[in-house]
Each structure stands twice: as C-alpha cells, then as structure tokens.
Amino acid sequence: MEQMRSFLAVSALLAFLALSASALATHQDPQKRLTKADNARARAMLVKRTDLPAGFQPQLSGAADPHVDCAASVGESELTLTGDAEGRQFVLGVGFVSSAAQVYESVADASASWRRSTGAAGTKCATELLRQEFAKQGVDLVSLRKVSFPRLAERSVAYRVTLSAMTAQGKVPVYVDLVAMLRSRAQATVIVGSALVPPQKVEELRLARIVAGRMATALRG
C-alpha cells in the first residue's frame, strides 16, 4: 500500500505536466482575440471521459501556466489565437491522459506557430521549460526527444519525455508522450503519461485518431 501511495504521488506530477508540456505548441504568448465559435471548435477537439477505458477519473489541477524566456525566433507575439481549450486531466492509477487545442486566426498563423515550436529552437525551449519546472518539484528531466508516429493530420509530431521521480521506494521512471497535430488553422495535443512503464502506443494512436477526426469535423463548420 505504501508503494502505491508513492506511485500515486508521481501521478499527481504527471497531471502538472499536462500544463507545462502543452507549451510545446505555444512557447510565448500570441495575441488572444477569442471568439465563441472558435472556442467551441477547440473544445470539440479534446479527449473526453467517454473516450477512455473504465476507471479513468477527472483530476483537478491548480498548477499555474509555466513560463520560460525563449529565443525570439520561437515567440508568437505577432500571431493571433481565436480559440483555446485545455482538456480535463483523467487519471487511473499511475497513468493519465490530457489534451489541449488551439485555433489560430489564419492558416498562416497556425503554420508559423507549428514551424517554430517543432523546430530545433522550439524543442530546446520546451526542454528548458520542463527542466526548470520539474526541478521545482524535485523531479529530474532525463530526456525529451522526437519519436516516430503516423501522420494523422496535415502534420503530426510526437515526443517522449522521460523523467526520474524520487519516491519512498527510490527513483521511479516516468514516461510522458505528447502527440501534436496541425490541421488548417488548428493545433491539438494529446498527452499520455505513465509511471514505471511507457504508455501503450496502441492506445495513444487510438486517442490521437479520435482527436484528428474531431479536428476535421470542427474545422468544417
């Protein structure tokens, strides 16, 4: 039982990551001119409780949005967001699932954000952001690297974040996978994490396909 409580403490850190990891898509703040229609489109893309196996439960997070100063080349101050949604965090044991979606004012803005955030400078910024935020929690960032993933939208990219968290039983590995997709004016991110063993690729792919389908549907309206 003590070991399980320790692992559950690690899952709370995973929930914190859902906020910080979504910064891969928006390193520095774009302008926000949110509209009711595009906010609704962004919300429609998110992972829902009914998408998940039995047992997953929503978990609230009071973590503030993390921030780190990045190179000017990845800033988004001249870009405009018109829709923004942060999905609920669903937890089961030491695993969790979350999601986020953004709708930009134009295809050009969404594409510019994508190029900056997924390029070398953007990955470097995200790595430093995660390293700083997790150091505050006593968690070591081992690595952040791109991994192979099927193309489910106009553009797709996936990352594996590996962490090392100290528990009463010693250090525990924590793995978090982020799948980001771009379609037209929108970006969506699916985040799947687990302690001890990496998340199941087949489940990540299933959820990403669901979100990709919702992106296509939402952007038709």
C-alpha positions as CSV (number, residue, x, y, z in Angstrom):
1,M,0.0,0.0,0.0
2,E,2.8,2.4,0.8
3,Q,4.3,1.8,-2.6
4,M,1.0,2.5,-4.3
5,R,0.7,5.8,-2.4
6,S,4.2,6.8,-3.6
7,F,3.3,5.9,-7.2
8,L,0.0,7.9,-6.9
9,A,2.1,10.9,-5.8
10,V,4.0,10.5,-9.0
11,S,0.8,10.6,-11.0
12,A,0.0,14.0,-9.4
13,L,3.2,15.2,-11.0
14,L,2.1,13.8,-14.3
15,A,-1.0,16.0,-14.1
16,F,1.2,19.0,-13.6
17,L,3.0,18.1,-16.8
18,A,-0.2,18.3,-18.8
19,L,0.0,22.1,-18.4
20,S,3.7,22.5,-18.9
21,A,4.0,20.1,-21.8
22,S,1.3,21.8,-23.8
23,A,3.7,24.8,-24.1
24,L,5.3,22.9,-26.9
25,A,2.6,24.4,-29.0
26,T,2.7,27.9,-27.6
27,H,6.1,28.9,-26.2
28,Q,5.5,32.6,-25.9
29,D,2.1,34.2,-25.8
30,P,0.3,35.0,-29.0
31,Q,-2.3,37.7,-29.1
32,K,-5.8,36.4,-28.0
33,R,-8.9,37.5,-29.8
34,L,-11.0,34.6,-28.7
35,T,-14.4,34.1,-30.4
36,K,-17.3,31.9,-29.2
37,A,-17.2,29.9,-32.4
38,D,-13.5,29.1,-32.3
39,N,-13.5,28.4,-28.6
40,A,-16.3,25.9,-29.3
41,R,-14.2,24.3,-32.1
42,A,-11.2,24.0,-29.8
43,R,-13.3,22.3,-27.0
44,A,-14.8,19.9,-29.6
45,M,-11.3,18.5,-30.3
46,L,-10.5,17.5,-26.8
47,V,-10.3,14.0,-25.3
48,K,-13.5,13.1,-23.4
49,R,-14.0,10.8,-20.4
50,T,-16.1,8.5,-22.7
51,D,-13.1,8.1,-25.0
52,L,-11.2,6.3,-22.2
53,P,-11.4,2.8,-20.6
54,A,-13.4,2.3,-17.5
55,G,-11.7,3.6,-14.3
56,F,-10.3,6.9,-15.5
57,Q,-11.4,9.8,-13.4
58,P,-11.1,13.5,-13.8
59,Q,-8.5,15.2,-11.6
60,L,-8.4,18.9,-10.9
61,S,-5.1,20.8,-11.2
62,G,-4.3,24.1,-9.6
63,A,-0.9,24.5,-11.4
64,A,-0.2,27.8,-13.0
65,D,0.9,28.1,-16.6
66,P,4.7,27.7,-16.6
67,H,6.9,30.2,-18.4
68,V,10.5,30.4,-19.6
69,D,12.1,33.0,-21.8
70,C,12.9,31.5,-25.2
71,A,14.7,32.7,-28.2
72,A,12.9,35.4,-30.1
73,S,12.7,33.0,-33.1
74,V,10.0,31.0,-31.3
75,G,8.0,33.9,-30.0
76,E,4.4,34.2,-31.1
77,S,3.6,37.8,-30.1
78,E,2.6,38.7,-33.7
79,L,0.3,35.7,-34.1
80,T,-3.3,35.6,-33.1
81,L,-5.3,32.9,-31.3
82,T,-9.1,32.9,-31.7
83,G,-9.8,29.6,-29.9
84,D,-8.2,28.0,-26.9
85,A,-9.2,25.0,-24.8
86,E,-7.4,22.9,-22.1
87,G,-8.8,19.4,-21.6
88,R,-9.5,17.8,-18.3
89,Q,-6.9,15.5,-16.9
90,F,-8.0,11.9,-16.5
91,V,-6.1,9.7,-14.1
92,L,-6.1,5.9,-13.5
93,G,-3.5,4.6,-11.0
94,V,-0.2,6.0,-12.1
95,G,-1.3,6.8,-15.6
96,F,-3.0,9.9,-17.0
97,V,-4.4,11.4,-20.2
98,S,-4.9,15.0,-21.1
99,S,-5.3,17.2,-24.2
100,A,-5.3,20.7,-25.5
101,A,-6.3,22.6,-28.6
102,Q,-5.8,26.0,-30.1
103,V,-7.4,27.6,-33.2
104,Y,-5.5,30.5,-34.9
105,E,-6.9,33.4,-36.8
106,S,-5.4,32.1,-40.0
107,V,-3.8,29.1,-41.6
108,A,-0.6,31.2,-41.9
109,D,-0.5,31.9,-38.2
110,A,-1.1,28.2,-37.3
111,S,1.6,27.1,-39.7
112,A,4.1,29.7,-38.3
113,S,3.5,28.5,-34.8
114,W,4.0,24.9,-35.8
115,R,7.3,25.6,-37.5
116,R,8.6,27.5,-34.6
117,S,7.5,25.1,-31.9
118,T,8.6,21.9,-33.6
119,G,11.9,23.2,-34.9
120,A,15.3,22.9,-33.1
121,A,14.9,26.2,-31.2
122,G,11.3,25.3,-30.1
123,T,12.4,21.9,-28.8
124,K,15.3,23.4,-26.9
125,C,13.0,25.9,-25.3
126,A,10.5,23.2,-24.3
127,T,13.3,21.1,-22.8
128,E,14.5,24.0,-20.7
129,L,11.0,24.9,-19.6
130,L,10.3,21.3,-18.4
131,R,13.7,21.0,-16.8
132,Q,13.1,24.2,-14.7
133,E,9.5,23.4,-13.8
134,F,10.3,19.8,-12.7
135,A,13.4,20.8,-10.7
136,K,11.0,22.8,-8.5
137,Q,9.2,19.5,-7.8
138,G,12.4,17.5,-7.2
139,V,11.9,15.6,-10.4
140,D,14.8,15.1,-12.9
141,L,14.2,15.6,-16.7
142,V,16.1,12.7,-18.3
143,S,15.3,13.5,-21.9
144,L,12.9,15.0,-24.4
145,R,13.1,13.5,-27.9
146,K,11.0,13.1,-31.0
147,V,9.7,9.6,-31.7
148,S,8.1,8.1,-34.8
149,F,4.3,8.4,-35.1
150,P,1.9,8.0,-38.0
151,R,0.8,11.1,-39.8
152,L,-2.9,11.6,-38.8
153,A,-3.4,15.2,-39.9
154,E,-1.8,17.7,-42.3
155,R,1.2,17.5,-40.0
156,S,1.9,15.3,-36.9
157,V,4.8,15.0,-34.5
158,A,5.3,13.0,-31.3
159,Y,7.7,13.5,-28.3
160,R,8.7,11.2,-25.5
161,V,9.5,12.9,-22.2
162,T,11.4,10.7,-19.7
163,L,11.5,11.8,-16.0
164,S,13.0,10.4,-12.8
165,A,11.0,10.9,-9.7
166,M,12.1,10.1,-6.1
167,T,9.6,8.1,-4.0
168,A,9.9,6.3,-0.7
169,Q,11.0,3.2,-2.6
170,G,13.7,5.1,-4.6
171,K,13.7,6.6,-8.0
172,V,10.8,5.8,-10.3
173,P,10.9,6.3,-14.1
174,V,8.0,8.4,-15.5
175,Y,7.2,8.5,-19.2
176,V,5.0,11.1,-20.9
177,D,4.2,11.0,-24.7
178,L,2.9,14.1,-26.5
179,V,1.3,13.8,-29.9
180,A,0.7,17.1,-31.7
181,M,-1.3,17.6,-34.9
182,L,-1.9,20.5,-37.2
183,R,-4.9,20.9,-39.5
184,S,-5.8,24.1,-41.3
185,R,-6.0,26.8,-38.5
186,A,-5.9,24.4,-35.6
187,Q,-3.3,22.5,-33.4
188,A,-4.3,19.8,-31.0
189,T,-2.1,17.9,-28.5
190,V,-2.8,14.5,-26.9
191,I,-0.7,13.8,-23.7
192,V,-0.4,10.3,-22.3
193,G,1.7,9.5,-19.3
194,S,2.6,6.6,-17.0
195,A,5.0,5.7,-14.2
196,L,7.2,2.6,-14.3
197,V,6.5,1.6,-17.9
198,P,6.0,3.7,-21.1
199,P,2.4,4.4,-22.3
200,Q,0.9,1.9,-24.7
201,K,1.5,3.0,-28.3
202,V,-1.8,1.4,-29.5
203,E,-3.8,3.5,-27.0
204,E,-2.0,6.7,-27.9
205,L,-2.7,6.0,-31.6
206,R,-6.4,5.3,-30.9
207,L,-6.8,8.6,-28.9
208,A,-4.9,10.6,-31.5
209,R,-7.1,9.3,-34.3
210,I,-10.2,10.3,-32.3
211,V,-8.8,13.8,-31.9
212,A,-7.7,14.1,-35.5
213,G,-11.2,13.1,-36.6
214,R,-12.7,15.8,-34.3
215,M,-10.3,18.4,-35.7
216,A,-11.5,17.6,-39.3
217,T,-15.2,17.8,-38.2
218,A,-14.8,21.0,-36.1
219,L,-13.0,22.9,-38.9
220,R,-15.7,22.1,-41.5
221,G,-18.1,24.4,-39.7
